[in-house]
Amino acid sequence: MPRIALGLSYSGSGYCGWQSQLGGNTLQDKLEEALRLFSGLPLGERVITNCTGRTDAGVHALMQVVHFDTPLQREAFSWMRGVNRFLPDDMAVQWAQEVPPEFHCRAAARTRRYAYIALQSPMRTSLDRGRVGWVHRPLDLEHMQLAADILLGEHDFSSFRAAQCQSLSPIKTLLKTQVSRRGGLLPF
């Protein structure tokens, strides 16, 4: 049975995170329903997806890798357009490709990249609400970079893990930090 990998981007503001929950308002639930509809499966059947990492409520992603098994043979373009047809507007498949049966997106992930954006402004934002943090006091980029650099290298993050964490190891290596200013927005 073919295994398909997708690059999924989404705005997580309206969702309870990635992992499927009883309430059903999760990114995984929305993607699996879109896959079911595109695949023509009857109600009650489901396409089971795996992702590189579960995100919390309100977290956004660019190119989060997801995989699933399916008996359907489709071109990559068809997977993208067809699944996007059934996804909400704040989610989109950006690419699709068939991968070897032994591929597992979580186990195959070698790195992850995170971006945190802070708006330094005397007033809160309205248009970027839910997408940026807001601080009204001046930020000290030099000291922020020094603080971020302390995290470089290999560290044990056991004290930050949830009891149900599925990661194989609490040991993580931070390769790069970058604090920079861009026109009033501060990504770090």
C-alpha positions in Angstrom: 0.0 0.0 0.0 1.5 3.4 -1.0 2.6 5.8 1.8 2.1 9.4 1.0 3.9 12.3 2.7 2.3 15.8 2.8 3.7 19.3 3.6 0.9 20.9 5.6 0.7 24.6 6.6 -1.9 26.0 8.9 -3.0 28.8 11.2 -3.7 27.0 14.5 -5.6 29.9 16.1 -9.0 28.2 15.8 -7.9 24.7 16.8 -7.2 22.7 19.9 -3.8 21.6 18.7 -2.7 18.8 16.3 -3.8 15.6 18.0 -7.3 14.2 17.5 -9.6 14.7 20.5 -13.2 13.8 21.4 -14.4 17.4 20.6 -13.0 17.0 17.0 -11.8 20.5 16.6 -8.2 19.6 15.9 -5.9 19.9 12.9 -5.5 16.1 12.7 -9.3 15.7 12.7 -9.8 18.3 9.9 -7.0 16.7 7.7 -8.2 13.2 8.2 -11.8 14.2 7.3 -10.5 15.9 4.1 -8.5 12.8 3.2 -11.5 10.6 3.8 -13.7 12.8 1.6 -11.1 13.0 -1.2 -10.5 9.2 -1.0 -14.3 8.6 -1.3 -14.4 6.6 1.9 -17.8 6.1 3.6 -18.7 8.0 6.8 -17.2 6.1 9.8 -14.0 5.0 8.0 -10.9 7.1 8.5 -7.5 7.8 7.1 -5.0 7.7 9.9 -2.3 10.3 9.8 1.1 10.7 11.6 2.9 14.0 11.9 6.4 15.1 12.7 5.3 16.6 16.0 2.1 17.5 17.7 1.5 21.2 18.1 -0.4 22.9 21.0 -3.6 24.9 20.6 -3.0 28.2 18.7 0.3 27.1 17.2 0.9 27.7 13.5 3.0 25.7 11.1 4.7 25.9 7.7 5.4 22.6 6.0 4.7 20.3 8.9 5.3 16.8 7.4 2.4 14.3 7.7 2.2 10.8 6.3 -0.5 8.2 5.8 -1.1 4.9 4.0 -3.7 4.6 1.2 -4.6 2.1 -1.5 -5.3 5.1 -3.9 -2.9 5.9 -6.7 -2.9 9.6 -7.4 -0.4 12.1 -8.8 1.2 14.5 -6.3 -0.7 17.4 -7.8 -4.0 15.5 -7.3 -3.3 14.9 -3.6 -2.6 18.6 -3.1 -5.6 20.0 -5.0 -8.0 17.3 -4.0 -7.3 17.4 -0.3 -7.2 21.2 -0.2 -10.7 21.2 -1.7 -12.0 19.7 1.6 -9.8 21.5 4.0 -10.8 24.7 5.9 -9.3 27.9 4.5 -6.7 28.2 7.3 -5.1 24.8 6.4 -3.4 23.8 3.1 -1.4 21.0 1.7 1.7 22.6 0.1 3.3 19.5 -1.4 2.7 15.8 -1.7 4.9 12.8 -2.6 4.9 9.1 -2.4 7.6 7.8 0.1 9.0 4.4 0.9 6.8 2.2 3.2 9.4 2.3 5.9 9.3 6.2 6.0 7.9 7.6 9.2 7.7 11.4 9.3 8.4 11.7 13.1 11.3 9.3 13.1 12.8 10.7 9.9 12.7 14.4 11.2 16.3 15.5 11.7 15.6 19.1 12.6 12.8 21.5 13.4 12.7 25.3 13.0 10.7 27.6 15.3 10.1 31.3 14.9 8.8 33.5 17.6 7.7 37.0 16.7 7.3 39.9 19.1 5.8 43.2 18.1 7.4 46.1 20.0 4.8 48.9 19.9 3.1 51.2 22.3 -0.2 49.7 21.3 -1.3 46.1 20.8 -1.9 44.8 17.3 -5.3 43.9 15.9 -4.4 42.4 12.5 -1.6 40.2 13.8 -3.6 39.1 16.9 -2.8 35.4 17.6 0.3 35.5 15.4 2.7 37.7 17.3 3.5 38.5 20.9 3.3 42.1 22.0 5.5 44.1 24.3 5.2 47.9 24.8 8.6 48.4 26.3 11.8 48.7 24.3 13.6 45.3 23.7 17.3 44.8 24.1 18.3 42.7 21.2 21.9 42.2 22.3 20.9 40.8 25.7 18.1 38.7 24.1 20.7 37.1 21.8 23.1 36.5 24.7 20.3 34.8 26.6 19.2 32.7 23.6 22.8 31.6 23.0 22.9 29.9 26.4 20.6 27.3 24.9 23.0 26.4 22.1 24.3 22.9 22.1 23.0 19.7 23.6 20.8 19.8 26.6 18.5 17.6 28.7 15.0 19.0 28.6 13.4 16.5 30.9 11.9 19.1 33.2 10.0 20.6 30.3 8.4 17.3 29.1 4.8 16.4 29.7 4.1 13.2 31.4 2.8 11.7 28.2 5.6 12.9 26.0 6.3 10.5 23.2 9.7 11.7 22.2 12.3 9.0 22.4 14.8 11.2 24.3 14.7 14.4 26.3 18.2 15.2 25.0 17.9 17.9 22.2 20.6 19.9 20.3 19.9 23.5 19.5 21.9 24.4 16.4 21.2 28.1 16.0 19.5 31.1 17.5 19.0 34.4 15.8 17.5 37.5 17.3 16.9 40.2 14.7 14.8 43.3 14.1 12.7 43.8 11.0 10.7 47.0 10.8 8.9 46.9 14.1 8.5 43.1 14.2 11.1 41.2 16.1 11.5 37.5 15.2 13.6 35.4 17.5 
